[in-house]
Amino acid sequence: MLLRLGSRDGDIDAAVAVARSVRLLATEDALYADVAPARVPAFIRALAYAGIAAADAPDAPVPDGVAVPAIADRLDPLPHGIRALDVVWVDVVPLATATRRALGPRITRWIPPRDARRARCRALLRGVEQLLAWERRAWVSRADLADPRVRRVVRPIVFDRGALEPKTRSHLCRRESGEISRWAAG
């Protein structure tokens, strides 16, 4: 279900963690969230705790016909004044996978994990922290893509048109880091 968010400021990371899987669409003037219908009430409640209103949106924004698809490896916002459709897919990493990543690789079975890794794992198990997997695509005009400020954030997808709709979420961030909220705030 598509929702239009009333504000870009607030703890969107916590709401995304409640929804479990979200597609966020940002344009220059609005932010949209595509959430599974069963998760919408919990998502709207979490947004309300963050001070963000949400309302039904009639239809999702679409990329401009002359826009070039681009990919990003970071959640840095695009510079102001750039007309683009910026899309981020976010999924919560399952607890078993998140704790395995927090503890790190086990070289030997007799050496225990370091204290910092154990503390991260403990925070995951207590529900204080969550690991979020994300993937980002943007559709930007050719003229804006030539701007070096934009090229620091995104790079064009030239050959791999299958990369437009990512199947996996290869980038990770912690819920407490606030990276998704900073991206949304622009």
Sequence and secondary structure as in RCSB ss.txt:
>XXXX:A:sequence
MLLRLGSRDGDIDAAVAVARSVRLLATEDALYADVAPARVPAFIRALAYAGIAAADAPDAPVPDGVAVPAIADRL
DPLPHGIRALDVVWVDVVPLATATRRALGPRITRWIPPRDARRARCRALLRGVEQLLAWERRAWVSRADLADPRV
RRVVRPIVFDRGALEPKTRSHLCRRESGEISRWAAG
>XXXX:A:secstr
 EEEES S S HHHHHHHHSEEEEEE SS EEEEE GGGHHHHHHHHHHTT  EEE SS     TT EEEEESS 
    TT  EEEEEEEEE  HHHHHHHHH   S TTS   HHHHHHHHHHHHTS  EEEEEEEEEE HHHHTSHHH
HTT EE  S GGGGS SS  EEEEGGG HHHHHHH 
